Amino acid sequence: MNSASSRSRTLKTVGALGMAVATAVLMTGCGQSSDGATSAATSEAAKVVPQKQTTSPSASAQLTEDQQERKKVLDATKVTFDDAATTATGEVAGGKLVDLDLEGVDDDNDQSPSPTGSGSPTGSASPTGSASPTGSASPSGTGTSSPSASPGADGPVWAAEVAEKDGTIHTVRINAVDGKVIEARVDADQDAADKKQTADLLAQATQTPQQAAKVATEKKKGTVTSVGLDDNEGDGVIWQVDVVGSDWKKTTFDVDAKNDTIVREETDKD
């Protein structure tokens, strides 16, 4: 009797274990089927709903309008200030550089008057730095013009004022990509007083514009975009130098034209 009861209990235990195993197998199968279905549904949904992407703003998007314009012009410019200065003075026998500007960089900003009192050597500059037609004759009939090709509507241009010994100003425009002279002419709107003023300023400037540019770039690393001779409000003469740094901000230096010391420094935050 005891032996039979023992066998009966054993069989019940084995049966219970078998049922448990079968149940576990069924549950596992169902779980796998459910997981597979969920995974497939998720995959299908991913095809319909695009993944949200987080992108950081580009560097150019963080620049101001003025900084973007400086970057655009300087990225296209291949001819340096030094090379443009050499080319410009080479167009006028015995000429000295009075002013040199890279058009398209802060053209709308207030600028100090030129020594001749006639403003910019080329009048209002185009925002794109477009060149004037080639081969245009001097209004006075005494100037010369070089038959070089225009750099195109979007090409950067160096605009220079170069003075003869008596103060007569010549305008020289240079392609800032290939260094070719676009135009060289005598400014027509100069009178004797203008010429004398220019000659007097040049006589006081014992330092060259290249020396002033070197002083400015030693103070701030960057690209020289403008150098001009001016009266320092009756206190001698200065070279006003604009330098654009790697942050595309422009700093203007007033450099004493007699001793190369910086008398004023101002950074344009725009």
FIMI-166607 format. One record per residue (C-alpha): residue number from 0; residue in three letters; x, y, z. Coordinates in steps of 0.25 Angstrom, whole numbers, plus 5000, padded with zeros to 4 digits. Each point is the difference from the previous one (the first is absolute). Last residue first. Layout:
% residues N
+-----+------+------+------+------+
:  nr : rest :   xx :   yy :   zz :
+-----+------+------+------+------+
: NUM :  ALA :    X :    Y :    Z :
...
+-----+------+------+------+------+
This chain:
% residues 270
+-----+------+------+------+------+
:  nr : rest :   xx :   yy :   zz :
+-----+------+------+------+------+
: 269 :  ASP : 5115 : 5376 : 4853 :
: 268 :  LYS : 5009 : 5002 : 5012 :
: 267 :  ASP : 5009 : 5010 : 4993 :
: 266 :  THR : 5013 : 5001 : 5008 :
: 265 :  GLU : 5007 : 5013 : 5003 :
: 264 :  GLU : 5014 : 5004 : 5002 :
: 263 :  ARG : 5007 : 5014 : 5001 :
: 262 :  VAL : 5013 : 5006 : 5001 :
: 261 :  ILE : 5008 : 4988 : 4995 :
: 260 :  THR : 5015 : 5003 : 4999 :
: 259 :  ASP : 5007 : 5000 : 4987 :
: 258 :  ASN : 5009 : 5012 : 5002 :
: 257 :  LYS : 4996 : 5010 : 4989 :
: 256 :  ALA : 4987 : 4995 : 4994 :
: 255 :  ASP : 4994 : 4998 : 5014 :
: 254 :  VAL : 4991 : 4987 : 4998 :
: 253 :  ASP : 4985 : 5001 : 5002 :
: 252 :  PHE : 4996 : 4986 : 5001 :
: 251 :  THR : 4986 : 4995 : 4995 :
: 250 :  THR : 4996 : 4986 : 5005 :
: 249 :  LYS : 4990 : 4991 : 4991 :
: 248 :  LYS : 4994 : 4988 : 5005 :
: 247 :  TRP : 5000 : 4988 : 4991 :
: 246 :  ASP : 5004 : 4991 : 5012 :
: 245 :  SER : 5013 : 4996 : 4993 :
: 244 :  GLY : 5003 : 5015 : 5000 :
: 243 :  VAL : 4997 : 5012 : 4991 :
: 242 :  VAL : 5010 : 5011 : 5000 :
: 241 :  ASP : 4997 : 5014 : 4996 :
: 240 :  VAL : 5012 : 5010 : 5001 :
: 239 :  GLN : 4999 : 5016 : 5001 :
: 238 :  TRP : 5014 : 5005 : 4997 :
: 237 :  ILE : 5001 : 5013 : 5008 :
: 236 :  VAL : 5004 : 5014 : 4999 :
: 235 :  GLY : 5004 : 5011 : 5010 :
: 234 :  ASP : 4991 : 5005 : 5011 :
: 233 :  GLY : 4990 : 5009 : 4992 :
: 232 :  GLU : 4989 : 4990 : 5001 :
: 231 :  ASN : 5009 : 4988 : 4996 :
: 230 :  ASP : 5001 : 5004 : 4985 :
: 229 :  ASP : 4998 : 4988 : 4992 :
: 228 :  LEU : 5008 : 4989 : 4992 :
: 227 :  GLY : 4992 : 4988 : 4997 :
: 226 :  VAL : 5002 : 4985 : 5001 :
: 225 :  SER : 4989 : 4989 : 4998 :
: 224 :  THR : 4997 : 4985 : 5000 :
: 223 :  VAL : 5012 : 4995 : 5008 :
: 222 :  THR : 4998 : 4986 : 5003 :
: 221 :  GLY : 5001 : 4995 : 5015 :
: 220 :  LYS : 5009 : 4999 : 5012 :
: 219 :  LYS : 4998 : 5011 : 5009 :
: 218 :  LYS : 5011 : 5009 : 5006 :
: 217 :  GLU : 5010 : 4995 : 4990 :
: 216 :  THR : 4990 : 5002 : 4990 :
: 215 :  ALA : 4999 : 5014 : 5003 :
: 214 :  VAL : 5015 : 5003 : 5000 :
: 213 :  LYS : 5002 : 4993 : 4987 :
: 212 :  ALA : 4989 : 5008 : 4994 :
: 211 :  ALA : 5007 : 5013 : 5004 :
: 210 :  GLN : 5013 : 4995 : 4994 :
: 209 :  GLN : 4993 : 4997 : 4987 :
: 208 :  PRO : 4993 : 5014 : 5000 :
: 207 :  THR : 5014 : 5006 : 5001 :
: 206 :  GLN : 5006 : 5008 : 5011 :
: 205 :  THR : 5005 : 5014 : 4999 :
: 204 :  ALA : 4986 : 5005 : 4997 :
: 203 :  GLN : 5002 : 5016 : 5002 :
: 202 :  ALA : 5003 : 5002 : 4985 :
: 201 :  LEU : 4988 : 4991 : 4996 :
: 200 :  LEU : 4991 : 5008 : 5008 :
: 199 :  ASP : 5005 : 5013 : 4993 :
: 198 :  ALA : 4999 : 4994 : 4986 :
: 197 :  THR : 4986 : 4996 : 5002 :
: 196 :  GLN : 4996 : 5014 : 5005 :
: 195 :  LYS : 5007 : 5007 : 4989 :
: 194 :  LYS : 4993 : 4991 : 4990 :
: 193 :  ASP : 4987 : 5003 : 5006 :
: 192 :  ALA : 5003 : 5015 : 5000 :
: 191 :  ALA : 5004 : 5000 : 4985 :
: 190 :  ASP : 4987 : 4994 : 4996 :
: 189 :  GLN : 4997 : 4985 : 4998 :
: 188 :  ASP : 4987 : 4995 : 4994 :
: 187 :  ALA : 5006 : 4993 : 4988 :
: 186 :  ASP : 5006 : 4988 : 5007 :
: 185 :  VAL : 5011 : 4995 : 4991 :
: 184 :  ARG : 4998 : 4986 : 4995 :
: 183 :  ALA : 5004 : 4986 : 5002 :
: 182 :  GLU : 4990 : 4989 : 4997 :
: 181 :  ILE : 4999 : 4985 : 5001 :
: 180 :  VAL : 5014 : 4997 : 5004 :
: 179 :  LYS : 5003 : 4985 : 5001 :
: 178 :  GLY : 5002 : 4993 : 5014 :
: 177 :  ASP : 4993 : 4987 : 4997 :
: 176 :  VAL : 4989 : 4999 : 5010 :
: 175 :  ALA : 5001 : 5015 : 5006 :
: 174 :  ASN : 4998 : 5006 : 4986 :
: 173 :  ILE : 5006 : 5013 : 5002 :
: 172 :  ARG : 4995 : 5014 : 4999 :
: 171 :  VAL : 5009 : 5012 : 5000 :
: 170 :  THR : 4995 : 5015 : 5002 :
: 169 :  HIS : 5011 : 5010 : 4998 :
: 168 :  ILE : 5001 : 5012 : 5009 :
: 167 :  THR : 5009 : 5012 : 4997 :
: 166 :  GLY : 5007 : 5004 : 5013 :
: 165 :  ASP : 5012 : 5007 : 4993 :
: 164 :  LYS : 5009 : 4988 : 5003 :
: 163 :  GLU : 4989 : 4991 : 4993 :
: 162 :  ALA : 4990 : 4993 : 5008 :
: 161 :  VAL : 4994 : 4986 : 5000 :
: 160 :  GLU : 4986 : 4997 : 5004 :
: 159 :  ALA : 4996 : 4986 : 5000 :
: 158 :  ALA : 4988 : 4991 : 4998 :
: 157 :  TRP : 5002 : 4985 : 5002 :
: 156 :  VAL : 4989 : 4992 : 4993 :
: 155 :  PRO : 4993 : 4987 : 5004 :
: 154 :  GLY : 4993 : 4993 : 4989 :
: 153 :  ASP : 4985 : 4998 : 5000 :
: 152 :  ALA : 4996 : 5008 : 4988 :
: 151 :  GLY : 5012 : 4995 : 4992 :
: 150 :  PRO : 5015 : 5002 : 5001 :
: 149 :  SER : 5000 : 5010 : 4989 :
: 148 :  ALA : 5011 : 4998 : 4989 :
: 147 :  SER : 5012 : 5008 : 4999 :
: 146 :  PRO : 5002 : 5011 : 4990 :
: 145 :  SER : 5007 : 5009 : 5010 :
: 144 :  SER : 4996 : 5015 : 5000 :
: 143 :  THR : 5008 : 5012 : 4999 :
: 142 :  GLY : 4997 : 5014 : 5005 :
: 141 :  THR : 5001 : 5014 : 4993 :
: 140 :  GLY : 4987 : 5000 : 4993 :
: 139 :  SER : 4994 : 5007 : 5012 :
: 138 :  PRO : 4989 : 4990 : 5001 :
: 137 :  SER : 5010 : 4989 : 4999 :
: 136 :  ALA : 4996 : 4990 : 4990 :
: 135 :  SER : 4993 : 4987 : 5003 :
: 134 :  GLY : 5008 : 4988 : 4995 :
: 133 :  THR : 4993 : 4990 : 5009 :
: 132 :  PRO : 4986 : 5002 : 5005 :
: 131 :  SER : 4999 : 5002 : 5015 :
: 130 :  ALA : 5001 : 4988 : 5009 :
: 129 :  SER : 4990 : 4994 : 5009 :
: 128 :  GLY : 5003 : 5000 : 5015 :
: 127 :  THR : 4987 : 4993 : 5003 :
: 126 :  PRO : 4995 : 5011 : 5009 :
: 125 :  SER : 5004 : 5010 : 4989 :
: 124 :  ALA : 5009 : 5011 : 5004 :
: 123 :  SER : 4994 : 5014 : 5000 :
: 122 :  GLY : 5011 : 5009 : 4994 :
: 121 :  THR : 5013 : 4994 : 4995 :
: 120 :  PRO : 5010 : 5007 : 5008 :
: 119 :  SER : 4991 : 5001 : 5012 :
: 118 :  GLY : 4998 : 5014 : 5005 :
: 117 :  SER : 5004 : 5013 : 4993 :
: 116 :  GLY : 5007 : 5007 : 5011 :
: 115 :  THR : 5013 : 4997 : 4993 :
: 114 :  PRO : 5006 : 4994 : 5013 :
: 113 :  SER : 4988 : 4990 : 5000 :
: 112 :  PRO : 4989 : 5002 : 5010 :
: 111 :  SER : 4999 : 4990 : 5012 :
: 110 :  GLN : 4991 : 4989 : 4997 :
: 109 :  ASP : 4986 : 4998 : 5005 :
: 108 :  ASN : 4996 : 4985 : 4998 :
: 107 :  ASP : 4992 : 4996 : 4987 :
: 106 :  ASP : 5012 : 4995 : 4993 :
: 105 :  ASP : 5003 : 4990 : 5012 :
: 104 :  VAL : 5008 : 4991 : 4991 :
: 103 :  GLY : 4994 : 4999 : 4986 :
: 102 :  GLU : 5012 : 5008 : 4994 :
: 101 :  LEU : 5014 : 4997 : 5006 :
: 100 :  ASP : 5006 : 5014 : 5003 :
:  99 :  LEU : 5013 : 5007 : 4997 :
:  98 :  ASP : 5003 : 5014 : 5003 :
:  97 :  VAL : 5011 : 5010 : 4999 :
:  96 :  LEU : 5011 : 4991 : 4993 :
:  95 :  LYS : 5011 : 5008 : 4994 :
:  94 :  GLY : 5003 : 5002 : 4985 :
:  93 :  GLY : 5014 : 5002 : 4994 :
:  92 :  ALA : 4994 : 4996 : 4987 :
:  91 :  VAL : 4986 : 4995 : 5002 :
:  90 :  GLU : 4996 : 4986 : 4996 :
:  89 :  GLY : 5010 : 4994 : 5009 :
:  88 :  THR : 4994 : 5006 : 5012 :
:  87 :  ALA : 4987 : 4992 : 4998 :
:  86 :  THR : 5008 : 4987 : 4997 :
:  85 :  THR : 5008 : 5001 : 5013 :
:  84 :  ALA : 4988 : 5004 : 5008 :
:  83 :  ALA : 4992 : 4988 : 4995 :
:  82 :  ASP : 5012 : 4990 : 5003 :
:  81 :  ASP : 5001 : 5006 : 5014 :
:  80 :  PHE : 4984 : 4999 : 5002 :
:  79 :  THR : 5000 : 4986 : 4996 :
:  78 :  VAL : 4995 : 4994 : 4987 :
:  77 :  LYS : 4991 : 4988 : 5001 :
:  76 :  THR : 4987 : 5005 : 5004 :
:  75 :  ALA : 4988 : 4991 : 4999 :
:  74 :  ASP : 5000 : 4995 : 5015 :
:  73 :  LEU : 5002 : 5015 : 5003 :
:  72 :  VAL : 4988 : 5005 : 4993 :
:  71 :  LYS : 4990 : 4989 : 5006 :
:  70 :  LYS : 5006 : 5001 : 5014 :
:  69 :  ARG : 4999 : 5015 : 5000 :
:  68 :  GLU : 4985 : 4998 : 4996 :
:  67 :  GLN : 4997 : 4990 : 5010 :
:  66 :  GLN : 5006 : 5009 : 5011 :
:  65 :  ASP : 4992 : 5011 : 4996 :
:  64 :  GLU : 4987 : 4992 : 5000 :
:  63 :  THR : 5004 : 4995 : 5014 :
:  62 :  LEU : 5006 : 4986 : 5001 :
:  61 :  GLN : 4993 : 4988 : 5008 :
:  60 :  ALA : 4994 : 4995 : 4988 :
:  59 :  SER : 5013 : 4999 : 4993 :
:  58 :  ALA : 5005 : 4991 : 5011 :
:  57 :  SER : 4989 : 4990 : 4998 :
:  56 :  PRO : 4989 : 4998 : 5010 :
:  55 :  SER : 5001 : 4986 : 5007 :
:  54 :  THR : 4992 : 4989 : 4995 :
:  53 :  THR : 4990 : 4991 : 5008 :
:  52 :  GLN : 4993 : 4990 : 4992 :
:  51 :  LYS : 4986 : 4995 : 5002 :
:  50 :  GLN : 4999 : 4986 : 4993 :
:  49 :  PRO : 4989 : 5000 : 4989 :
:  48 :  VAL : 4987 : 4994 : 5003 :
:  47 :  VAL : 4995 : 4990 : 4989 :
:  46 :  LYS : 5012 : 4991 : 4999 :
:  45 :  ALA : 5002 : 5000 : 5015 :
:  44 :  ALA : 4986 : 4995 : 5001 :
:  43 :  GLU : 5003 : 4988 : 4992 :
:  42 :  SER : 5012 : 4997 : 5009 :
:  41 :  THR : 4991 : 5002 : 5012 :
:  40 :  ALA : 4990 : 4990 : 4995 :
:  39 :  ALA : 5010 : 4990 : 4997 :
:  38 :  SER : 5006 : 5001 : 5013 :
:  37 :  THR : 4986 : 4999 : 5007 :
:  36 :  ALA : 4997 : 4988 : 4992 :
:  35 :  GLY : 5013 : 4993 : 5003 :
:  34 :  ASP : 4998 : 5003 : 5015 :
:  33 :  SER : 4986 : 4994 : 5000 :
:  32 :  SER : 5005 : 4987 : 4992 :
:  31 :  GLN : 5012 : 4999 : 5010 :
:  30 :  GLY : 4991 : 5002 : 5012 :
:  29 :  CYS : 4990 : 4990 : 4994 :
:  28 :  GLY : 5010 : 4989 : 4998 :
:  27 :  THR : 5006 : 5003 : 5014 :
:  26 :  MET : 4986 : 4998 : 5006 :
:  25 :  LEU : 4998 : 4987 : 4992 :
:  24 :  VAL : 5013 : 4994 : 5005 :
:  23 :  ALA : 4998 : 5005 : 5014 :
:  22 :  THR : 4986 : 4993 : 5000 :
:  21 :  ALA : 5006 : 4987 : 4994 :
:  20 :  VAL : 5011 : 5000 : 5011 :
:  19 :  ALA : 4990 : 5002 : 5011 :
:  18 :  MET : 4991 : 4989 : 4995 :
:  17 :  GLY : 5011 : 4991 : 5000 :
:  16 :  LEU : 5004 : 5004 : 5014 :
:  15 :  ALA : 4986 : 4997 : 5005 :
:  14 :  GLY : 5000 : 4987 : 4993 :
:  13 :  VAL : 5013 : 4996 : 5006 :
:  12 :  THR : 4995 : 5004 : 5014 :
:  11 :  LYS : 4987 : 4992 : 4998 :
:  10 :  LEU : 5008 : 4988 : 4995 :
:   9 :  THR : 5008 : 5001 : 5013 :
:   8 :  ARG : 4989 : 5001 : 5009 :
:   7 :  SER : 4993 : 4988 : 4994 :
:   6 :  ARG : 5013 : 4992 : 5001 :
:   5 :  SER : 5001 : 5004 : 5015 :
:   4 :  SER : 4985 : 4996 : 5002 :
:   3 :  ALA : 5003 : 4987 : 4994 :
:   2 :  SER : 5012 : 4997 : 5009 :
:   1 :  ASN : 4992 : 5004 : 5012 :
:   0 :  MET : 4989 : 4990 : 4997 :
+-----+------+------+------+------+
